[in-house]
């Protein structure tokens, strides 16, 4: 996998990409700001390409791996968009039942990276289900810019309800033991926190990657064990942690929080130069062991 080394890209570029990815600035402003930087011999196009996902570079488990079976499944979402759909991956050698993990994408729909995360979990013996928040609009459109615009146009409360419905569907799945975990990235990190707070009866363990907490007093409802993964260079998300930690302590929640040195928001996503292989591997191994501890 070939990426520009993150050390060659100025921190400001990562920060501006984060602003762009979360809708705080538009693409023209993002590119204009990049053009103002001294890029140490790198072209503007090379840096832009390095910061934005290239899913051809990613993928750790093939969709036709013999150890897993992947299908798309629909579920009812009465309080959301009526129906939802997600990518269900089960271990091929499943004789009886297995614990399940809901996998929640970033703010741009169910892209190839998140489907690959679901396959990785199935390889570890879990039933994994990755819903697509964009299903009611036709699904992930094949590129992140359009996916981001689509998701931003949707009713956020209905999206939250779709993920609550997805969690309920997965917990009741005929092959599930009834133990349910959730892992999510960026927006999906927020959804992981939201589910732990909004549906504590459903969630047995949660691992938000660089996600903001549930809103308002909802945080007082968190009960499930939590493992929170943070990037060191992620001011927007990290600014929410101190108050969130106070709430978790007040709730007597069993939690652990990890900050990975010199990493960027999105460091687990192996399709961009924000990817940090060592930190991603460590965070992922911790995640899998956490789920094995609390779900198996």
NUMI-738995 format. One record per residue: z, x, y of N, C-alpha, C in turn; residue number from 1; residue in one letter. Coordinates in nm, 2 decimals. Layout:
BEGIN
   n.zz   n.xx   n.yy  ca.zz  ca.xx  ca.yy   c.zz   c.xx   c.yy seq type
      Z      X      Y      Z      X      Y      Z      X      Y NUM    a
...
END
This chain:
BEGIN
   n.zz   n.xx   n.yy  ca.zz  ca.xx  ca.yy   c.zz   c.xx   c.yy seq type
   0.00   0.09  -0.12   0.00   0.00   0.00   0.00   0.09   0.12   1    x
  -0.10   0.07   0.21  -0.11   0.16   0.33  -0.08   0.08   0.45   2    x
   0.02   0.13   0.52   0.06   0.08   0.65   0.07   0.19   0.75   3    x
   0.06   0.17   0.88   0.10   0.26   0.98   0.25   0.28   0.97   4    x
   0.30   0.40   0.97   0.45   0.42   0.96   0.52   0.35   1.07   5    x
   0.62   0.27   1.05   0.69   0.20   1.15   0.74   0.30   1.26   6    x
   0.77   0.42   1.23   0.82   0.52   1.32   0.72   0.55   1.43   7    x
   0.59   0.53   1.40   0.49   0.56   1.50   0.47   0.44   1.60   8    x
   0.53   0.33   1.57   0.51   0.21   1.66   0.63   0.19   1.75   9    x
   0.61   0.19   1.88   0.73   0.17   1.97   0.81   0.05   1.94  10    x
   0.94   0.05   1.96   1.02  -0.06   1.94   0.98  -0.18   2.02  11    x
   0.93  -0.16   2.14   0.89  -0.27   2.23   0.78  -0.35   2.16  12    x
   0.69  -0.28   2.09   0.58  -0.35   2.02   0.64  -0.45   1.91  13    x
   0.73  -0.40   1.84   0.80  -0.49   1.74   0.87  -0.61   1.81  14    x
   0.93  -0.58   1.92   1.00  -0.69   2.00   0.90  -0.79   2.05  15    x
   0.79  -0.74   2.10   0.69  -0.84   2.16   0.63  -0.92   2.04  16    x
   0.60  -0.85   1.93   0.55  -0.93   1.82   0.65  -1.04   1.77  17    x
   0.77  -1.01   1.77   0.87  -1.11   1.74   0.87  -1.22   1.84  18    x
   0.85  -1.19   1.97   0.84  -1.30   2.07   0.72  -1.38   2.04  19    x
   0.61  -1.32   2.01   0.48  -1.39   1.98   0.50  -1.47   1.86  20    x
   0.55  -1.42   1.75   0.56  -1.49   1.62   0.65  -1.61   1.64  21    x
   0.75  -1.61   1.73   0.84  -1.72   1.75   0.80  -1.81   1.86  22    x
   0.68  -1.79   1.92   0.63  -1.88   2.02   0.68  -1.86   2.16  23    x
   0.75  -1.75   2.19   0.80  -1.72   2.32   0.69  -1.67   2.41  24    x
   0.59  -1.61   2.36   0.47  -1.57   2.44   0.34  -1.60   2.36  25    x
   0.23  -1.61   2.43   0.11  -1.64   2.35   0.04  -1.51   2.31  26    x
  -0.07  -1.53   2.24  -0.14  -1.41   2.18  -0.20  -1.32   2.29  27    x
  -0.25  -1.38   2.40  -0.31  -1.31   2.51  -0.20  -1.22   2.57  28    x
  -0.08  -1.28   2.60   0.03  -1.20   2.66   0.07  -1.09   2.56  29    x
   0.08  -1.12   2.44   0.12  -1.02   2.34   0.03  -0.90   2.34  30    x
  -0.11  -0.93   2.34  -0.20  -0.82   2.34  -0.20  -0.74   2.47  31    x
  -0.18  -0.82   2.58  -0.18  -0.75   2.71  -0.06  -0.65   2.72  32    x
   0.05  -0.70   2.66   0.17  -0.61   2.67   0.15  -0.49   2.58  33    x
   0.09  -0.51   2.46   0.06  -0.39   2.37  -0.03  -0.29   2.44  34    x
  -0.13  -0.35   2.52  -0.22  -0.26   2.59  -0.16  -0.17   2.69  35    x
  -0.04  -0.21   2.74   0.03  -0.14   2.84   0.11  -0.02   2.79  36    x
   0.12  -0.01   2.65   0.21   0.09   2.59   0.13   0.22   2.57  37    x
   0.20   0.33   2.56   0.15   0.45   2.51   0.16   0.45   2.36  38    x
   0.05   0.44   2.28   0.06   0.42   2.14   0.04   0.55   2.06  39    x
   0.07   0.66   2.12   0.07   0.79   2.05  -0.05   0.81   1.96  40    x
  -0.17   0.79   2.02  -0.29   0.82   1.94  -0.34   0.70   1.86  41    x
  -0.27   0.60   1.85  -0.31   0.48   1.77  -0.39   0.39   1.86  42    x
  -0.49   0.32   1.80  -0.56   0.22   1.88  -0.49   0.09   1.89  43    x
  -0.52   0.01   1.99  -0.46  -0.12   2.01  -0.49  -0.20   1.88  44    x
  -0.61  -0.20   1.83  -0.65  -0.27   1.71  -0.57  -0.23   1.59  45    x
  -0.54  -0.10   1.58  -0.47  -0.06   1.46  -0.32  -0.10   1.46  46    x
  -0.26  -0.10   1.58  -0.12  -0.15   1.59  -0.11  -0.30   1.57  47    x
  -0.21  -0.37   1.63  -0.21  -0.52   1.62  -0.22  -0.55   1.47  48    x
  -0.31  -0.48   1.40  -0.33  -0.51   1.26  -0.21  -0.47   1.18  49    x
  -0.14  -0.37   1.22  -0.02  -0.32   1.14   0.09  -0.42   1.16  50    x
   0.10  -0.49   1.28   0.21  -0.58   1.30   0.19  -0.72   1.24  51    x
   0.06  -0.76   1.22   0.03  -0.89   1.17   0.01  -0.88   1.02  52    x
   0.04  -0.98   0.94   0.04  -0.97   0.80  -0.10  -0.96   0.75  53    x
  -0.11  -0.87   0.64  -0.24  -0.86   0.57  -0.20  -0.88   0.42  54    x
  -0.22  -1.00   0.37  -0.16  -1.04   0.24  -0.24  -0.97   0.13  55    x
  -0.35  -0.91   0.15  -0.42  -0.84   0.05  -0.34  -0.71   0.01  56    x
  -0.26  -0.66   0.10  -0.17  -0.55   0.08  -0.05  -0.58   0.00  57    x
  -0.01  -0.71   0.00   0.12  -0.75  -0.06   0.09  -0.80  -0.20  58    x
   0.20  -0.84  -0.26   0.20  -0.90  -0.40   0.25  -0.81  -0.50  59    x
   0.36  -0.85  -0.56   0.43  -0.77  -0.66   0.42  -0.83  -0.80  60    x
   0.40  -0.96  -0.81   0.39  -1.03  -0.94   0.26  -1.12  -0.93  61    x
   0.17  -1.09  -1.03   0.05  -1.17  -1.03   0.07  -1.32  -1.07  62    x
  -0.01  -1.40  -1.01   0.00  -1.55  -1.04  -0.03  -1.58  -1.19  63    x
  -0.10  -1.49  -1.25  -0.13  -1.51  -1.40  -0.05  -1.42  -1.49  64    x
   0.07  -1.37  -1.44   0.16  -1.29  -1.52   0.20  -1.37  -1.64  65    x
   0.20  -1.31  -1.76   0.23  -1.39  -1.88   0.37  -1.44  -1.89  66    x
   0.46  -1.38  -1.81   0.60  -1.42  -1.82   0.64  -1.54  -1.73  67    x
   0.54  -1.59  -1.66   0.57  -1.70  -1.57   0.46  -1.81  -1.58  68    x
   0.50  -1.93  -1.54   0.40  -2.04  -1.53   0.41  -2.10  -1.39  69    x
   0.31  -2.11  -1.31   0.31  -2.16  -1.18   0.22  -2.28  -1.16  70    x
   0.28  -2.38  -1.10   0.21  -2.51  -1.07   0.25  -2.56  -0.93  71    x
   0.17  -2.65  -0.88   0.21  -2.72  -0.75   0.27  -2.86  -0.79  72    x
   0.38  -2.89  -0.73   0.45  -3.02  -0.76   0.48  -3.09  -0.63  73    x
   0.47  -3.22  -0.64   0.50  -3.31  -0.52   0.64  -3.37  -0.54  74    x
   0.71  -3.40  -0.43   0.84  -3.46  -0.44   0.85  -3.57  -0.33  75    x
   0.94  -3.66  -0.35   0.96  -3.77  -0.25   1.05  -3.71  -0.13  76    x
   1.01  -3.75  -0.01   1.09  -3.71   0.11   1.10  -3.83   0.20  77    x
   1.19  -3.92   0.17   1.19  -4.05   0.24   1.23  -4.03   0.39  78    x
   1.32  -3.94   0.42   1.36  -3.92   0.55   1.28  -3.81   0.63  79    x
   1.19  -3.75   0.56   1.10  -3.65   0.62   0.96  -3.71   0.64  80    x
   0.86  -3.64   0.58   0.72  -3.68   0.59   0.67  -3.77   0.48  81    x
   0.76  -3.83   0.40   0.73  -3.92   0.30   0.71  -3.85   0.16  82    x
   0.63  -3.75   0.16   0.61  -3.67   0.04   0.60  -3.52   0.08  83    x
   0.64  -3.44  -0.01   0.63  -3.29   0.01   0.57  -3.23  -0.11  84    x
   0.53  -3.11  -0.10   0.47  -3.04  -0.21   0.51  -2.89  -0.21  85    x
   0.53  -2.84  -0.32   0.57  -2.70  -0.33   0.52  -2.63  -0.45  86    x
   0.54  -2.50  -0.45   0.49  -2.41  -0.56   0.60  -2.38  -0.65  87    x
   0.59  -2.44  -0.77   0.70  -2.43  -0.88   0.66  -2.32  -0.98  88    x
   0.75  -2.23  -1.00   0.73  -2.12  -1.09   0.85  -2.11  -1.19  89    x
   0.82  -2.12  -1.32   0.92  -2.12  -1.42   0.89  -2.00  -1.52  90    x
   1.00  -1.95  -1.58   0.98  -1.85  -1.68   0.91  -1.91  -1.80  91    x
   0.81  -1.83  -1.85   0.73  -1.89  -1.96   0.81  -1.90  -2.09  92    x
   0.91  -1.82  -2.11   0.99  -1.82  -2.23   1.11  -1.91  -2.22  93    x
   1.11  -2.01  -2.13   1.23  -2.09  -2.11   1.25  -2.18  -2.23  94    x
   1.35  -2.17  -2.30   1.38  -2.25  -2.42   1.46  -2.37  -2.39  95    x
   1.55  -2.36  -2.29   1.64  -2.47  -2.26   1.63  -2.50  -2.11  96    x
   1.74  -2.46  -2.04   1.75  -2.48  -1.89   1.78  -2.35  -1.82  97    x
   1.75  -2.34  -1.69   1.78  -2.22  -1.62   1.83  -2.27  -1.48  98    x
   1.90  -2.18  -1.41   1.94  -2.21  -1.27   1.81  -2.20  -1.18  99    x
   1.82  -2.27  -1.07   1.71  -2.28  -0.98   1.73  -2.22  -0.84 100    x
   1.63  -2.17  -0.78   1.63  -2.12  -0.64   1.52  -2.18  -0.56 101    x
   1.56  -2.24  -0.45   1.46  -2.28  -0.35   1.42  -2.17  -0.26 102    x
   1.29  -2.15  -0.24   1.24  -2.03  -0.16   1.18  -2.09  -0.03 103    x
   1.23  -2.05   0.08   1.18  -2.11   0.21   1.10  -2.01   0.29 104    x
   0.99  -2.05   0.33   0.89  -1.96   0.41   0.93  -1.95   0.55 105    x
   0.86  -1.86   0.62   0.88  -1.84   0.76   0.82  -1.96   0.84 106    x
   0.80  -1.94   0.97   0.76  -2.05   1.06   0.60  -2.07   1.06 107    x
   0.54  -2.05   0.95   0.39  -2.06   0.95   0.34  -2.12   0.82 108    x
   0.43  -2.18   0.74   0.38  -2.24   0.61   0.39  -2.15   0.49 109    x
   0.35  -2.20   0.38   0.37  -2.13   0.25   0.26  -2.03   0.23 110    x
   0.28  -1.91   0.28   0.18  -1.80   0.27   0.19  -1.73   0.14 111    x
   0.10  -1.64   0.11   0.10  -1.56  -0.02   0.22  -1.48  -0.04 112    x
   0.28  -1.42   0.06   0.40  -1.35   0.04   0.52  -1.43  -0.01 113    x
   0.54  -1.55   0.04   0.65  -1.64  -0.01   0.62  -1.69  -0.15 114    x
   0.50  -1.72  -0.18   0.46  -1.75  -0.32   0.50  -1.64  -0.41 115    x
   0.47  -1.52  -0.37   0.50  -1.40  -0.45   0.65  -1.39  -0.47 116    x
   0.73  -1.41  -0.37   0.88  -1.41  -0.38   0.92  -1.51  -0.49 117    x
   0.86  -1.63  -0.49   0.90  -1.73  -0.59   0.86  -1.67  -0.73 118    x
   0.75  -1.60  -0.75   0.72  -1.55  -0.88   0.82  -1.44  -0.92 119    x
   0.86  -1.36  -0.82   0.96  -1.25  -0.85   1.09  -1.31  -0.91 120    x
   1.13  -1.43  -0.85   1.25  -1.49  -0.90   1.23  -1.55  -1.04 121    x
   1.12  -1.60  -1.07   1.09  -1.65  -1.20   1.09  -1.54  -1.30 122    x
   1.04  -1.42  -1.26   1.04  -1.30  -1.35   1.19  -1.27  -1.39 123    x
   1.28  -1.30  -1.30   1.42  -1.27  -1.32   1.49  -1.38  -1.40 124    x
   1.42  -1.49  -1.44   1.48  -1.59  -1.52   1.52  -1.72  -1.45 125    x
   1.49  -1.73  -1.32   1.52  -1.85  -1.24   1.40  -1.94  -1.23 126    x
   1.43  -2.07  -1.22   1.32  -2.16  -1.18   1.31  -2.16  -1.03 127    x
   1.20  -2.13  -0.97   1.18  -2.11  -0.83   1.08  -2.21  -0.78 128    x
   1.12  -2.27  -0.66   1.04  -2.37  -0.60   1.02  -2.34  -0.45 129    x
   0.90  -2.32  -0.40   0.87  -2.29  -0.26   0.79  -2.40  -0.20 130    x
   0.86  -2.49  -0.12   0.79  -2.60  -0.06   0.71  -2.55   0.06 131    x
   0.61  -2.63   0.10   0.52  -2.60   0.21   0.55  -2.70   0.32 132    x
   0.61  -2.66   0.43   0.64  -2.75   0.54   0.52  -2.82   0.60 133    x
   0.40  -2.75   0.58   0.28  -2.80   0.63   0.20  -2.90   0.55 134    x
   0.26  -2.94   0.43   0.19  -3.02   0.34   0.13  -3.15   0.40 135    x
   0.21  -3.21   0.49   0.17  -3.34   0.55   0.05  -3.32   0.64 136    x
   0.02  -3.19   0.68  -0.09  -3.16   0.77  -0.20  -3.09   0.69 137    x
  -0.20  -3.10   0.56  -0.30  -3.04   0.48  -0.26  -2.91   0.42 138    x
  -0.14  -2.86   0.45  -0.09  -2.74   0.38  -0.12  -2.61   0.46 139    x
  -0.07  -2.50   0.42  -0.09  -2.37   0.48  -0.24  -2.35   0.49 140    x
  -0.29  -2.32   0.62  -0.43  -2.32   0.64  -0.50  -2.19   0.60 141    x
  -0.43  -2.09   0.56  -0.50  -1.97   0.51  -0.48  -1.85   0.61 142    x
  -0.43  -1.88   0.73  -0.39  -1.77   0.82  -0.27  -1.81   0.90 143    x
  -0.19  -1.71   0.94  -0.06  -1.73   1.00  -0.07  -1.79   1.14 144    x
  -0.17  -1.75   1.22  -0.17  -1.80   1.36  -0.19  -1.96   1.36 145    x
  -0.28  -2.01   1.28  -0.30  -2.15   1.27  -0.18  -2.22   1.20 146    x
  -0.12  -2.15   1.10   0.00  -2.21   1.04   0.11  -2.22   1.13 147    x
   0.13  -2.12   1.22   0.24  -2.12   1.32   0.22  -2.23   1.42 148    x
   0.10  -2.25   1.46   0.07  -2.36   1.56   0.09  -2.49   1.50 149    x
   0.05  -2.51   1.37   0.07  -2.64   1.30   0.22  -2.67   1.29 150    x
   0.29  -2.57   1.24   0.44  -2.60   1.22   0.51  -2.63   1.35 151    x
   0.47  -2.56   1.46   0.53  -2.58   1.59   0.50  -2.72   1.64 152    x
   0.39  -2.78   1.60   0.35  -2.91   1.65   0.43  -3.03   1.57 153    x
   0.50  -2.99   1.47   0.56  -3.09   1.38   0.71  -3.12   1.43 154    x
   0.76  -3.24   1.38   0.89  -3.28   1.41   0.99  -3.20   1.33 155    x
   1.07  -3.12   1.40   1.16  -3.02   1.33   1.26  -3.10   1.24 156    x
   1.31  -3.21   1.29   1.41  -3.28   1.21   1.35  -3.33   1.08 157    x
   1.22  -3.37   1.09   1.16  -3.42   0.96   1.13  -3.30   0.87 158    x
   1.10  -3.19   0.92   1.09  -3.07   0.84   1.22  -3.04   0.77 159    x
   1.33  -3.04   0.84   1.46  -3.02   0.78   1.48  -3.12   0.67 160    x
   1.45  -3.24   0.69   1.47  -3.34   0.59   1.38  -3.32   0.47 161    x
   1.26  -3.27   0.49   1.18  -3.23   0.38   1.24  -3.13   0.29 162    x
   1.31  -3.03   0.35   1.37  -2.92   0.27   1.49  -2.97   0.20 163    x
   1.57  -3.06   0.26   1.68  -3.13   0.19   1.63  -3.20   0.07 164    x
   1.52  -3.28   0.09   1.46  -3.35  -0.02   1.41  -3.25  -0.13 165    x
   1.36  -3.14  -0.09   1.31  -3.04  -0.19   1.43  -2.98  -0.27 166    x
   1.54  -2.96  -0.20   1.66  -2.91  -0.27   1.71  -3.01  -0.37 167    x
   1.71  -3.14  -0.33   1.75  -3.24  -0.42   1.66  -3.25  -0.54 168    x
   1.53  -3.25  -0.52   1.43  -3.25  -0.63   1.46  -3.14  -0.73 169    x
   1.48  -3.02  -0.67   1.49  -2.90  -0.76   1.62  -2.90  -0.84 170    x
   1.73  -2.95  -0.77   1.86  -2.95  -0.84   1.85  -3.05  -0.96 171    x
   1.77  -3.16  -0.94   1.77  -3.26  -1.05   1.65  -3.23  -1.15 172    x
   1.58  -3.12  -1.13   1.47  -3.09  -1.22   1.51  -3.09  -1.36 173    x
   1.43  -3.14  -1.45   1.47  -3.15  -1.59   1.50  -3.02  -1.66 174    x
   1.44  -2.91  -1.61   1.46  -2.78  -1.66   1.57  -2.70  -1.59 175    x
   1.63  -2.76  -1.49   1.74  -2.69  -1.41   1.88  -2.72  -1.47 176    x
   1.96  -2.62  -1.47   2.10  -2.64  -1.51   2.18  -2.72  -1.41 177    x
   2.13  -2.74  -1.29   2.20  -2.81  -1.19   2.26  -2.71  -1.09 178    x
   2.26  -2.58  -1.12   2.30  -2.48  -1.02   2.18  -2.44  -0.93 179    x
   2.20  -2.45  -0.80   2.09  -2.43  -0.71   2.13  -2.33  -0.60 180    x
   2.04  -2.23  -0.59   2.05  -2.14  -0.48   1.94  -2.16  -0.38 181    x
   1.95  -2.10  -0.26   1.84  -2.10  -0.17   1.83  -1.96  -0.10 182    x
   1.70  -1.92  -0.09   1.68  -1.79  -0.01   1.56  -1.82   0.08 183    x
   1.57  -1.77   0.20   1.47  -1.79   0.30   1.46  -1.68   0.40 184    x
   1.34  -1.68   0.47   1.31  -1.57   0.56   1.28  -1.62   0.70 185    x
   1.34  -1.56   0.80   1.32  -1.60   0.94   1.35  -1.75   0.95 186    x
   1.25  -1.84   0.98   1.27  -1.98   0.98   1.33  -2.02   0.85 187    x
   1.29  -1.96   0.74   1.35  -1.99   0.61   1.50  -1.95   0.60 188    x
   1.53  -1.84   0.68   1.67  -1.81   0.68   1.75  -1.91   0.75 189    x
   1.70  -1.97   0.86   1.76  -2.08   0.93   1.78  -2.20   0.83 190    x
   1.67  -2.23   0.76   1.68  -2.34   0.66   1.78  -2.32   0.56 191    x
   1.79  -2.19   0.51   1.90  -2.16   0.41   2.04  -2.19   0.47 192    x
   2.06  -2.15   0.59   2.19  -2.18   0.66   2.20  -2.33   0.68 193    x
   2.10  -2.40   0.72   2.10  -2.54   0.75   2.13  -2.62   0.62 194    x
   2.07  -2.58   0.51   2.10  -2.65   0.38   2.24  -2.63   0.34 195    x
   2.29  -2.51   0.35   2.43  -2.48   0.31   2.53  -2.57   0.39 196    x
   2.49  -2.60   0.52   2.57  -2.68   0.61   2.55  -2.83   0.59 197    x
   2.42  -2.87   0.58   2.38  -3.01   0.58   2.39  -3.07   0.45 198    x
   2.38  -3.00   0.34   2.38  -3.05   0.21   2.47  -2.96   0.12 199    x
   2.59  -2.95   0.15   2.68  -2.86   0.07   2.70  -2.91  -0.07 200    x
   2.67  -3.03  -0.10   2.68  -3.09  -0.23   2.57  -3.04  -0.32 201    x
   2.46  -2.99  -0.26   2.34  -2.94  -0.33   2.34  -2.80  -0.36 202    x
   2.39  -2.72  -0.26   2.37  -2.57  -0.26   2.49  -2.50  -0.32 203    x
   2.47  -2.42  -0.42   2.57  -2.34  -0.49   2.58  -2.20  -0.44 204    x
   2.47  -2.15  -0.37   2.47  -2.01  -0.32   2.35  -2.00  -0.23 205    x
   2.37  -1.93  -0.12   2.26  -1.92  -0.02   2.25  -1.77   0.03 206    x
   2.12  -1.73   0.05   2.09  -1.60   0.10   1.99  -1.61   0.21 207    x
   2.03  -1.62   0.33   1.94  -1.62   0.45   1.90  -1.48   0.49 208    x
   1.77  -1.45   0.50   1.73  -1.33   0.55   1.69  -1.35   0.70 209    x
   1.76  -1.27   0.79   1.74  -1.28   0.93   1.72  -1.42   0.98 210    x
   1.82  -1.51   0.95   1.81  -1.65   1.00   1.92  -1.69   1.09 211    x
   1.89  -1.78   1.18   2.00  -1.83   1.27   2.08  -1.94   1.20 212    x
   2.20  -1.96   1.24   2.29  -2.06   1.17   2.24  -2.20   1.20 213    x
   2.30  -2.30   1.12   2.28  -2.44   1.15   2.33  -2.47   1.29 214    x
   2.28  -2.58   1.34   2.31  -2.61   1.48   2.45  -2.68   1.50 215    x
   2.52  -2.65   1.61   2.64  -2.72   1.65   2.75  -2.72   1.54 216    x
   2.81  -2.84   1.53   2.93  -2.85   1.44   2.89  -2.84   1.29 217    x
   2.76  -2.85   1.26   2.72  -2.84   1.12   2.78  -2.72   1.05 218    x
   2.79  -2.61   1.12   2.83  -2.48   1.06   2.97  -2.50   0.99 219    x
   3.05  -2.60   1.04   3.18  -2.62   0.98   3.18  -2.68   0.84 220    x
   3.06  -2.72   0.80   3.05  -2.78   0.66   3.01  -2.69   0.55 221    x
   2.98  -2.56   0.59   2.93  -2.47   0.49   3.05  -2.44   0.39 222    x
   3.01  -2.45   0.26   3.11  -2.43   0.15   3.07  -2.32   0.05 223    x
   2.94  -2.31   0.03   2.88  -2.23  -0.08   2.90  -2.08  -0.04 224    x
   2.91  -2.00  -0.14   2.90  -1.85  -0.12   2.77  -1.81  -0.05 225    x
   2.78  -1.72   0.05   2.67  -1.68   0.13   2.65  -1.53   0.12 226    x
   2.53  -1.48   0.12   2.50  -1.34   0.14   2.39  -1.34   0.25 227    x
   2.43  -1.28   0.37   2.35  -1.28   0.48   2.28  -1.14   0.51 228    x
   2.15  -1.14   0.52   2.08  -1.02   0.53   2.02  -1.01   0.67 229    x
   2.05  -0.90   0.74   2.01  -0.88   0.88   1.93  -0.75   0.90 230    x
   1.84  -0.75   0.99   1.77  -0.63   1.03   1.85  -0.57   1.15 231    x
   1.86  -0.44   1.16   1.93  -0.38   1.27   1.87  -0.41   1.40 232    x
   1.74  -0.40   1.41   1.66  -0.41   1.54   1.61  -0.56   1.55 233    x
   1.70  -0.65   1.56   1.67  -0.79   1.56   1.76  -0.87   1.66 234    x
   1.75  -0.84   1.79   1.85  -0.89   1.89   1.86  -1.04   1.89 235    x
   1.75  -1.11   1.87   1.75  -1.25   1.88   1.84  -1.32   1.78 236    x
   1.82  -1.28   1.65   1.90  -1.33   1.54   2.04  -1.28   1.54 237    x
   2.06  -1.15   1.56   2.19  -1.08   1.55   2.28  -1.13   1.66 238    x
   2.23  -1.18   1.77   2.32  -1.23   1.88   2.39  -1.36   1.83 239    x
   2.35  -1.42   1.72   2.41  -1.54   1.68   2.52  -1.52   1.57 240    x
   2.53  -1.39   1.53   2.61  -1.36   1.41   2.76  -1.37   1.44 241    x
   2.81  -1.32   1.55   2.95  -1.31   1.57   3.02  -1.45   1.57 242    x
   2.96  -1.55   1.64   3.01  -1.68   1.63   3.00  -1.75   1.50 243    x
   2.89  -1.72   1.43   2.87  -1.77   1.29   2.98  -1.72   1.20 244    x
   3.00  -1.59   1.21   3.10  -1.53   1.12   3.24  -1.59   1.15 245    x
   3.27  -1.62   1.27   3.40  -1.69   1.30   3.41  -1.82   1.22 246    x
   3.30  -1.90   1.23   3.30  -2.03   1.16   3.31  -2.01   1.01 247    x
   3.24  -1.91   0.95   3.25  -1.89   0.81   3.39  -1.85   0.76 248    x
   3.45  -1.77   0.84   3.59  -1.73   0.81   3.68  -1.85   0.82 249    x
   3.66  -1.93   0.93   3.75  -2.05   0.94   3.73  -2.15   0.83 250    x
   3.61  -2.15   0.77   3.58  -2.24   0.65   3.63  -2.18   0.52 251    x
   3.68  -2.05   0.53   3.71  -1.98   0.40   3.60  -1.96   0.31 252    x
   3.48  -1.94   0.37   3.36  -1.92   0.29   3.36  -1.78   0.23 253    x
   3.32  -1.77   0.10   3.30  -1.64   0.04   3.17  -1.59   0.08 254    x
   3.17  -1.49   0.17   3.04  -1.44   0.23   3.04  -1.29   0.24 255    x
   2.92  -1.24   0.24   2.90  -1.09   0.27   2.78  -1.09   0.36 256    x
   2.78  -0.99   0.45   2.68  -0.97   0.55   2.63  -0.82   0.55 257    x
   2.50  -0.80   0.54   2.45  -0.66   0.54   2.35  -0.64   0.66 258    x
   2.37  -0.53   0.73   2.28  -0.49   0.83   2.21  -0.37   0.78 259    x
   2.08  -0.37   0.78   2.00  -0.26   0.72   1.95  -0.17   0.84 260    x
   2.00  -0.04   0.84   1.97   0.05   0.95   1.82   0.07   0.97 261    x
   1.79   0.08   1.10   1.65   0.11   1.15   1.54   0.01   1.10 262    x
   1.58  -0.11   1.07   1.49  -0.21   1.02   1.45  -0.31   1.13 263    x
   1.34  -0.37   1.11   1.29  -0.48   1.20   1.30  -0.62   1.13 264    x
   1.31  -0.72   1.22   1.30  -0.86   1.17   1.17  -0.87   1.08 265    x
   1.19  -0.92   0.96   1.08  -0.93   0.87   1.06  -0.81   0.78 266    x
   1.17  -0.73   0.76   1.16  -0.60   0.69   1.13  -0.62   0.54 267    x
   1.16  -0.74   0.49   1.13  -0.77   0.35   0.99  -0.81   0.32 268    x
   0.92  -0.84   0.42   0.78  -0.89   0.40   0.69  -0.77   0.39 269    x
   0.63  -0.75   0.27   0.56  -0.63   0.23   0.41  -0.64   0.27 270    x
   0.38  -0.72   0.37   0.24  -0.73   0.41   0.22  -0.67   0.56 271    x
   0.32  -0.62   0.62   0.30  -0.56   0.75   0.38  -0.43   0.77 272    x
   0.36  -0.37   0.88   0.43  -0.24   0.90   0.58  -0.26   0.94 273    x
   0.62  -0.38   0.95   0.77  -0.41   0.96   0.84  -0.39   0.83 274    x
   0.76  -0.39   0.72   0.82  -0.37   0.59   0.89  -0.24   0.57 275    x
   1.01  -0.24   0.52   1.08  -0.12   0.49   1.11  -0.12   0.34 276    x
   1.04  -0.04   0.26   1.05  -0.05   0.12   1.19  -0.03   0.06 277    x
   1.26   0.07   0.12   1.40   0.10   0.06   1.49  -0.02   0.10 278    x
   1.49  -0.06   0.22   1.58  -0.17   0.26   1.54  -0.30   0.19 279    x
   1.41  -0.33   0.18   1.37  -0.45   0.11   1.41  -0.45  -0.04 280    x
   1.40  -0.34  -0.10   1.44  -0.33  -0.24   1.59  -0.35  -0.26 281    x
   1.67  -0.28  -0.17   1.81  -0.29  -0.18   1.86  -0.44  -0.15 282    x
   1.80  -0.50  -0.04   1.83  -0.64  -0.01   1.80  -0.73  -0.12 283    x
   1.68  -0.71  -0.18   1.64  -0.80  -0.29   1.72  -0.78  -0.42 284    x
   1.76  -0.66  -0.45   1.84  -0.64  -0.57   1.98  -0.70  -0.55 285    x
   2.03  -0.69  -0.43   2.16  -0.76  -0.40   2.14  -0.91  -0.41 286    x
   2.03  -0.96  -0.36   2.00  -1.11  -0.37   2.00  -1.15  -0.51 287    x
   1.93  -1.08  -0.60   1.92  -1.13  -0.74   2.05  -1.12  -0.81 288    x
   2.13  -1.01  -0.78   2.26  -1.00  -0.85   2.35  -1.11  -0.79 289    x
   2.34  -1.15  -0.67   2.42  -1.25  -0.61   2.39  -1.38  -0.68 290    x
   2.27  -1.42  -0.70   2.23  -1.54  -0.76   2.28  -1.54  -0.91 291    x
   2.27  -1.42  -0.97   2.31  -1.42  -1.11   2.46  -1.44  -1.12 292    x
   2.54  -1.39  -1.02   2.68  -1.40  -1.02   2.72  -1.55  -1.00 293    x
   2.65  -1.62  -0.91   2.70  -1.75  -0.87   2.62  -1.87  -0.93 294    x
   2.51  -1.84  -0.99   2.43  -1.95  -1.05   2.42  -1.95  -1.20 295    x
   2.43  -1.83  -1.26   2.41  -1.82  -1.41   2.54  -1.86  -1.48 296    x
END
